Amino acid sequence: MALDYEIKSVRLIPWVDDSHLHIELIGYDSPHVVGEEIMIPIPRALQKMAFDEKFHVMVDGEPVEVKPGRCSTCGFEPYLVTPADKPDYNQIEELPQK
């Protein structure tokens, strides 16, 4: 059975030209560490996804799967996106910041 983690927070950093923000770390709850979110970078999340672990965010009370993608502003890869994203709105970037 594949693990499915809810991403609950994000750490954003300015892009190299300061034109917008990028995801640096995502925070998720894990059954291995109770009461504290684990913060990992995008490459680690993608590595976990390659081994059939999943991540999701909650949108309107429903889980929406997180997938590999690119930044909608500059095209940078690797990045994390969801099917619920809009051209100027990334669901993960709007999570509470840590």
C-alpha positions as protocol buffer text, in pm:
chain_id: "A"
residue {
  index: 1
  type: MET
  ca { x: 0 y: 0 z: 0 }
}
residue {
  index: 2
  type: ALA
  ca { x: 147 y: 334 z: -107 }
}
residue {
  index: 3
  type: LEU
  ca { x: 182 y: 608 z: 150 }
}
residue {
  index: 4
  type: ASP
  ca { x: -8 y: 931 z: 79 }
}
residue {
  index: 5
  type: TYR
  ca { x: 106 y: 1243 z: 266 }
}
residue {
  index: 6
  type: GLU
  ca { x: -84 y: 1569 z: 299 }
}
residue {
  index: 7
  type: ILE
  ca { x: 134 y: 1873 z: 234 }
}
residue {
  index: 8
  type: LYS
  ca { x: 41 y: 2125 z: 502 }
}
residue {
  index: 9
  type: SER
  ca { x: 301 y: 2399 z: 469 }
}
residue {
  index: 10
  type: VAL
  ca { x: 560 y: 2546 z: 238 }
}
residue {
  index: 11
  type: ARG
  ca { x: 878 y: 2750 z: 254 }
}
residue {
  index: 12
  type: LEU
  ca { x: 912 y: 2994 z: -34 }
}
residue {
  index: 13
  type: ILE
  ca { x: 1226 y: 3175 z: -149 }
}
residue {
  index: 14
  type: PRO
  ca { x: 1276 y: 3453 z: -404 }
}
residue {
  index: 15
  type: TRP
  ca { x: 1375 y: 3338 z: -752 }
}
residue {
  index: 16
  type: VAL
  ca { x: 1723 y: 3447 z: -870 }
}
residue {
  index: 17
  type: ASP
  ca { x: 1591 y: 3762 z: -1038 }
}
residue {
  index: 18
  type: ASP
  ca { x: 1351 y: 3844 z: -749 }
}
residue {
  index: 19
  type: SER
  ca { x: 1057 y: 3844 z: -992 }
}
residue {
  index: 20
  type: HIS
  ca { x: 858 y: 3577 z: -806 }
}
residue {
  index: 21
  type: LEU
  ca { x: 879 y: 3310 z: -535 }
}
residue {
  index: 22
  type: HIS
  ca { x: 968 y: 2943 z: -566 }
}
residue {
  index: 23
  type: ILE
  ca { x: 899 y: 2647 z: -342 }
}
residue {
  index: 24
  type: GLU
  ca { x: 1210 y: 2563 z: -139 }
}
residue {
  index: 25
  type: LEU
  ca { x: 1062 y: 2309 z: 102 }
}
residue {
  index: 26
  type: ILE
  ca { x: 728 y: 2135 z: 156 }
}
residue {
  index: 27
  type: GLY
  ca { x: 603 y: 2029 z: 498 }
}
residue {
  index: 28
  type: TYR
  ca { x: 399 y: 1716 z: 557 }
}
residue {
  index: 29
  type: ASP
  ca { x: 276 y: 1506 z: 850 }
}
residue {
  index: 30
  type: SER
  ca { x: 432 y: 1165 z: 882 }
}
residue {
  index: 31
  type: PRO
  ca { x: 333 y: 875 z: 1107 }
}
residue {
  index: 32
  type: HIS
  ca { x: 705 y: 849 z: 1194 }
}
residue {
  index: 33
  type: VAL
  ca { x: 724 y: 1194 z: 1358 }
}
residue {
  index: 34
  type: VAL
  ca { x: 413 y: 1287 z: 1556 }
}
residue {
  index: 35
  type: GLY
  ca { x: 327 y: 1653 z: 1610 }
}
residue {
  index: 36
  type: GLU
  ca { x: 590 y: 1803 z: 1383 }
}
residue {
  index: 37
  type: GLU
  ca { x: 589 y: 1847 z: 1007 }
}
residue {
  index: 38
  type: ILE
  ca { x: 878 y: 1706 z: 809 }
}
residue {
  index: 39
  type: MET
  ca { x: 1022 y: 1966 z: 569 }
}
residue {
  index: 40
  type: ILE
  ca { x: 1181 y: 1834 z: 249 }
}
residue {
  index: 41
  type: PRO
  ca { x: 1302 y: 1988 z: -78 }
}
residue {
  index: 42
  type: ILE
  ca { x: 1139 y: 1919 z: -414 }
}
residue {
  index: 43
  type: PRO
  ca { x: 1407 y: 1667 z: -528 }
}
residue {
  index: 44
  type: ARG
  ca { x: 1342 y: 1456 z: -215 }
}
residue {
  index: 45
  type: ALA
  ca { x: 965 y: 1469 z: -276 }
}
residue {
  index: 46
  type: LEU
  ca { x: 1019 y: 1354 z: -635 }
}
residue {
  index: 47
  type: GLN
  ca { x: 1244 y: 1073 z: -512 }
}
residue {
  index: 48
  type: LYS
  ca { x: 969 y: 956 z: -275 }
}
residue {
  index: 49
  type: MET
  ca { x: 714 y: 980 z: -560 }
}
residue {
  index: 50
  type: ALA
  ca { x: 938 y: 758 z: -776 }
}
residue {
  index: 51
  type: PHE
  ca { x: 894 y: 489 z: -510 }
}
residue {
  index: 52
  type: ASP
  ca { x: 513 y: 511 z: -525 }
}
residue {
  index: 53
  type: GLU
  ca { x: 472 y: 744 z: -230 }
}
residue {
  index: 54
  type: LYS
  ca { x: 218 y: 1019 z: -294 }
}
residue {
  index: 55
  type: PHE
  ca { x: 157 y: 1373 z: -180 }
}
residue {
  index: 56
  type: HIS
  ca { x: -162 y: 1574 z: -188 }
}
residue {
  index: 57
  type: VAL
  ca { x: -303 y: 1912 z: -84 }
}
residue {
  index: 58
  type: MET
  ca { x: -657 y: 1981 z: 29 }
}
residue {
  index: 59
  type: VAL
  ca { x: -863 y: 2195 z: -209 }
}
residue {
  index: 60
  type: ASP
  ca { x: -1224 y: 2271 z: -109 }
}
residue {
  index: 61
  type: GLY
  ca { x: -1209 y: 1985 z: 142 }
}
residue {
  index: 62
  type: GLU
  ca { x: -1093 y: 1729 z: -114 }
}
residue {
  index: 63
  type: PRO
  ca { x: -746 y: 1579 z: -161 }
}
residue {
  index: 64
  type: VAL
  ca { x: -576 y: 1678 z: -488 }
}
residue {
  index: 65
  type: GLU
  ca { x: -267 y: 1484 z: -597 }
}
residue {
  index: 66
  type: VAL
  ca { x: 66 y: 1664 z: -627 }
}
residue {
  index: 67
  type: LYS
  ca { x: 265 y: 1590 z: -941 }
}
residue {
  index: 68
  type: PRO
  ca { x: 601 y: 1683 z: -1091 }
}
residue {
  index: 69
  type: GLY
  ca { x: 584 y: 1985 z: -1317 }
}
residue {
  index: 70
  type: ARG
  ca { x: 732 y: 2326 z: -1386 }
}
residue {
  index: 71
  type: CYS
  ca { x: 694 y: 2675 z: -1246 }
}
residue {
  index: 72
  type: SER
  ca { x: 413 y: 2846 z: -1438 }
}
residue {
  index: 73
  type: THR
  ca { x: 594 y: 3181 z: -1423 }
}
residue {
  index: 74
  type: CYS
  ca { x: 942 y: 3089 z: -1548 }
}
residue {
  index: 75
  type: GLY
  ca { x: 927 y: 2722 z: -1652 }
}
residue {
  index: 76
  type: PHE
  ca { x: 1184 y: 2606 z: -1394 }
}
residue {
  index: 77
  type: GLU
  ca { x: 1196 y: 2232 z: -1333 }
}
residue {
  index: 78
  type: PRO
  ca { x: 1175 y: 2033 z: -1115 }
}
residue {
  index: 79
  type: TYR
  ca { x: 871 y: 2183 z: -949 }
}
residue {
  index: 80
  type: LEU
  ca { x: 551 y: 2061 z: -784 }
}
residue {
  index: 81
  type: VAL
  ca { x: 203 y: 2127 z: -924 }
}
residue {
  index: 82
  type: THR
  ca { x: -154 y: 2001 z: -891 }
}
residue {
  index: 83
  type: PRO
  ca { x: -437 y: 1959 z: -1143 }
}
residue {
  index: 84
  type: ALA
  ca { x: -625 y: 2230 z: -947 }
}
residue {
  index: 85
  type: ASP
  ca { x: -358 y: 2495 z: -1019 }
}
residue {
  index: 86
  type: LYS
  ca { x: -439 y: 2793 z: -1238 }
}
residue {
  index: 87
  type: PRO
  ca { x: -189 y: 2982 z: -1458 }
}
residue {
  index: 88
  type: ASP
  ca { x: -119 y: 3234 z: -1182 }
}
residue {
  index: 89
  type: TYR
  ca { x: -211 y: 3024 z: -876 }
}
residue {
  index: 90
  type: ASN
  ca { x: -14 y: 2724 z: -747 }
}
residue {
  index: 91
  type: GLN
  ca { x: -203 y: 2545 z: -467 }
}
residue {
  index: 92
  type: ILE
  ca { x: 119 y: 2450 z: -285 }
}
residue {
  index: 93
  type: GLU
  ca { x: 258 y: 2804 z: -290 }
}
residue {
  index: 94
  type: GLU
  ca { x: -60 y: 2924 z: -113 }
}
residue {
  index: 95
  type: LEU
  ca { x: -20 y: 2693 z: 188 }
}
residue {
  index: 96
  type: PRO
  ca { x: 85 y: 2836 z: 525 }
}
residue {
  index: 97
  type: GLN
  ca { x: 453 y: 2931 z: 525 }
}
residue {
  index: 98
  type: LYS
  ca { x: 706 y: 2785 z: 766 }
}
